[in-house]
Amino acid sequence: MLIYCDFRPAELYYSLHELVRLAFPGCRIIQGKGEPDAEVVQIDMDVRGESIVIGGSVFSPAGNTVRQQEYHFMNPGDELSNEARWYARRFTYQLLCQHMDRNINAYGILTGMRPVKLVHRLMDTGAGEPEITDILQNDYHLQESKTALLLEVARNNRPFLLTPEKARKMVSIYIGIPFCPSRCYYCSFPGAVLKDYESEIKPFLQALYREMNGMADCLQEQDMAIQSIYIGGGTPTVLSAKDLEEMLDLLHQRYITHRTQEITVEAGRPDTLNPDKLKILKQAGVDRICVNPQSMNDSTLQLIGRNHNQEGVVRSIEWVREAGIRQINMDLIVGLPGETISENTNTADKILRLEPENVTVHTLSLKRGSDMAIMEDKEMIDDRVNEVQKGVEFFDGRLREAAYLPYYMYRQKYMKAGMENTGYSLPGQECLYNIQMIEERQTIIGMGGGAASKFINTADWTLTSSYNPKDPASYCESIEKLIKRKVDKLWALN
């Protein structure tokens, strides 16, 4: 089904189309007037001095909805000012809720990845929780439960945010290894499914080491300390023990100092772990490891393309404990095909028995291009919104009963039921990197395939970004340009 967006000015499309997608999940959203009898969302904005008048309509075979509202500028500007766009989002949200006769988004007009950032910005101004609650619910239209979640997460992770003075001289590092032993059905990550180790991994590692050395030179010239390091992917533990050790040795030579507080390795696939690799990780100072089962139901694991069963997960956790790595995170996904509260209960029971320090609960986000998204599109499988909502609430309750608290959260496009991904931690076991990366209060230097770098201006917490290609071959070909771009951005901050 096609939904046309006829917005004036046309530039409003970039501010409003995500709200339209939330109102019409599964539909294709197109900018334009549409054909006769097409379903069209129409928005007209007219700035009149210190006022702004917005009119809107939704035309559909099921019926039409029309509304108009006048707003008064707090800071008079043009029709594309931030304030004007904010009014347009509020208006469009209310129009769509009226047309659908339901709340289209539990997060109101917030459609971005990092809603907790808004809470921190309000806290920075001195606003207290009652005032922030009023702003979130009345100005941004958040539901009460989501308002409470954002406030709780901000309350739990705010003590870990750096002051501007510390953030200017302390960064965190991300290393991306864009290879996996197989492709999960829900994933569209275009990194390589590893087929030939020598011909694929070796050139990539040469480029990675060049980038690591180039960025280390710049960081040392600026006397920057490294707070945390996160090695992700892909699946970093697809590397051989020898190559893993070599990469960690370079990290120690160029990045890790007494000021480094945390080193995480994402061993997302239990089938890539063994005691020898874990011994290397422990000796290198790795103190946090992610073992991500996604589900503890073997039939689900087989369906989504994982090369392991729940026994392999348990065995990997036992190896991590024996190696002496102090902190384990386990990722779970709510909304996997065929899973209901019964399967969620089985997963929760088995995970909690293993006593990980962190548990991250993801809501399934079907990436366009993933096998599962294609299958759902073809077979018109139901969205199962209520089942997913119940699953997220179930895991939240079980984890809280076991003394876990939410300490970071983020959202993604195409998430089932419009929910969120939430990281839970036992008290005192929070992951520093996750907090700094999600709240964007610290510069993150990303190296390797698909790595994102975020350069934070501590004067106002604005940022600029730089992205490495996800494709390993493209990454290798452009390595010198990537280094120069990041070095220039880092010097521009200081």
Buried (B, 14 or more C-beta within 10 A) or exposed (E): EBBBBBBEBEEBBEBBBBBBBBBBEEEEBBBBEBEEEBBBBBBBBEBEEEEBBBBBBBBBEEEEBEBEBEBEBEEBBEBBBEBBBBBBBBBBBBBBBBBBEEBBBBBBBBBEBBBBBBBBEBBEEEBEBEEBBEBBBEEBBBBEEBBBBBBBBBBBBBEBBBEEEBBBBBBBBBBBBBBBBBBBBBBBBBBBEBEEEEEBBEBBBEBBBBBBEBBBEBBEEEEBBBBBBBBBBBBBBBBEBEBBBBBBEBBEEBBBEEEBBBBBBBBBBBBBBEEBBBBBBBEBBBBBBBBBBBBBBBEBBEBBBBBBBBEBBBBBBEBBBEBEBEBBBBBBBBBBBEBEEEBBBBBBEBBBEBEBBBBBBBBBBBBEEBBBBBEBEEEEEEEBBEBBBBBBBBBBEBBEEBEBBBBBBBBBEBBBBBBBBBBBBBEEBBBBBBBBBBBBBBBBBBBBBBBBBBBBBBEEBEBEEBEBBBBBBEBBBBBEEBBEBBBEBBEEBE
